[in-house]
Amino acid sequence: MSDISLGPVDEIPVGEGRAFAVDGRQIAVFRLRDGSVRAVDALCPHRGGPLSDGIADGRVVICPLHSYTYDLVTGAEVANGGAAVRAYPVYVDDGGQVRLTTEAAVNG
């Protein structure tokens, strides 16, 4: 496994997501209101909606285009029976850097 630094957690506003290019993939990282971070593929498989622009809470993100809902831990689509996205292990290190583990995707 390899960890990649995506930058300071402070660059992601609380309650929002940001998209990052990692190894040819677009990955959305969310900084949740409880202080945790979550990461999933940045594009909705339904119609390519930008998941990083979606509404996220402690458990799911809602695609801003057609309201498909993805579990931020597993990547499963929970409302419409659609295809899942990959979920990635992500954490904030002691220096405040967001770190993504790329080879251990939860799904896909």
C-alpha positions in Angstrom: 0.0 0.0 0.0 1.1 3.6 -0.6 -0.1 6.7 1.1 -0.3 9.9 -0.9 -0.5 13.4 0.7 -3.3 15.5 -0.8 -2.5 18.6 1.1 -3.6 20.4 4.3 -7.0 19.4 5.7 -7.7 23.1 6.2 -8.0 23.5 2.4 -11.2 21.5 2.6 -13.9 23.5 4.3 -15.9 21.7 7.0 -19.0 20.1 5.5 -17.7 20.2 2.0 -15.7 18.1 -0.5 -12.9 18.7 -2.9 -11.8 16.7 -6.0 -8.2 15.5 -6.3 -6.4 13.8 -9.2 -4.6 10.7 -7.9 -2.9 8.1 -10.2 -5.2 9.0 -13.2 -8.4 8.9 -11.1 -10.6 11.7 -9.7 -11.2 11.2 -6.0 -13.5 13.3 -3.9 -12.4 13.9 -0.3 -15.0 15.2 2.2 -14.3 16.9 5.5 -17.3 16.1 7.7 -18.7 18.2 10.5 -17.5 15.7 13.1 -13.9 16.2 12.0 -13.5 13.0 10.1 -12.6 12.7 6.4 -13.9 10.3 3.8 -13.0 9.6 0.2 -14.8 8.1 -2.8 -14.5 8.3 -6.6 -15.3 11.9 -7.7 -17.6 11.0 -10.5 -21.1 9.6 -10.1 -21.4 6.4 -12.3 -25.0 7.3 -13.2 -24.3 10.4 -15.4 -20.8 11.6 -14.3 -22.0 14.1 -11.8 -19.3 15.8 -9.6 -19.7 14.0 -6.2 -17.3 16.5 -4.6 -20.0 19.2 -5.2 -22.7 17.0 -3.6 -24.2 17.4 -0.1 -22.5 15.2 2.4 -23.4 14.3 6.0 -21.8 11.8 8.4 -22.6 8.8 6.2 -23.6 9.7 2.6 -23.0 12.1 -0.3 -25.8 13.0 -2.6 -24.9 13.6 -6.3 -25.9 17.2 -7.2 -27.2 16.1 -10.7 -29.8 13.4 -10.0 -29.8 12.8 -6.3 -28.1 9.4 -6.3 -26.8 8.7 -2.8 -23.5 7.0 -2.0 -22.3 5.6 1.3 -19.1 7.4 2.2 -17.6 4.3 4.0 -18.5 1.5 1.5 -19.2 3.4 -1.8 -22.5 1.6 -2.2 -25.4 3.5 -3.9 -28.1 3.4 -1.2 -31.2 5.2 -2.7 -31.7 4.1 -6.3 -30.0 0.7 -6.7 -27.3 2.1 -9.0 -23.7 1.1 -9.4 -21.3 1.7 -6.5 -18.3 4.0 -6.4 -14.9 3.1 -4.9 -14.4 4.2 -1.3 -10.8 4.8 -0.2 -9.1 4.8 3.2 -8.2 8.4 4.1 -7.0 10.1 7.2 -5.4 13.3 8.6 -1.9 12.8 9.9 -0.4 14.5 12.9 0.8 17.4 10.7 -2.7 18.1 9.4 -2.1 16.6 6.0 -4.9 14.5 4.3 -3.4 11.1 3.4 -5.0 8.7 1.0 -4.2 5.0 0.8 -4.5 4.2 -2.9 -4.1 0.4 -3.2 -6.8 -0.6 -0.6 -10.0 0.6 -2.2 -13.0 -0.6 -0.2 -15.1 -1.3 -3.3 -14.2 -1.9 -6.9 
